Amino acid sequence: MTTQTFLFDRTGPYLLKDPDSNLDYTFDWTDWLDGDTVASAAVTVTGGTKGTTSNTSTAVTVWVSGGTSGQTITVACKITTAAGRIDERSVRLKVQER
């Protein structure tokens, strides 16, 4: 799993990504679930290429590649829980040569 520190700009938090990298990003829902479990997940990637997506009962992982230097990729993860709750989180990936 890719481990990075969030950076911040006037829009909010983001991660850096090289346009040539192919990395995995994990959405960990453990604290929010409060004992519930992830029943299904859908991930969308805007501005980059979505690879393999997988999930456990508490987390969703997606592989992201591509992107254009100077642009931003948005990765959105929408889950439905076993109890029927639905929520979505997203992360921004600023693409730059590293």
Stockholm file with secondary structure:
# STOCKHOLM 1.0

chainA/1-98         MTTQTFLFDRTGPYLLKDPDSNLDYTFDWTDWLDGDTVASAAVTVTGGTKGTTSNTSTAVTVWVSGGTSGQTITVACKITTAAGRIDERSVRLKVQER
#=GR chainA/1-98 SS CCCCCCEEETTEEEEEECTTCEEEEEEECHHHHTTCCEEEEEEEEESSEEEEEEECSSEEEEEEECCCTTCEEEEEEEEEETTSCEEEEEEEEEECCC
#=GC SS_cons        CCCCCCEEETTEEEEEECTTCEEEEEEECHHHHTTCCEEEEEEEEESSEEEEEEECSSEEEEEEECCCTTCEEEEEEEEEETTSCEEEEEEEEEECCC
//
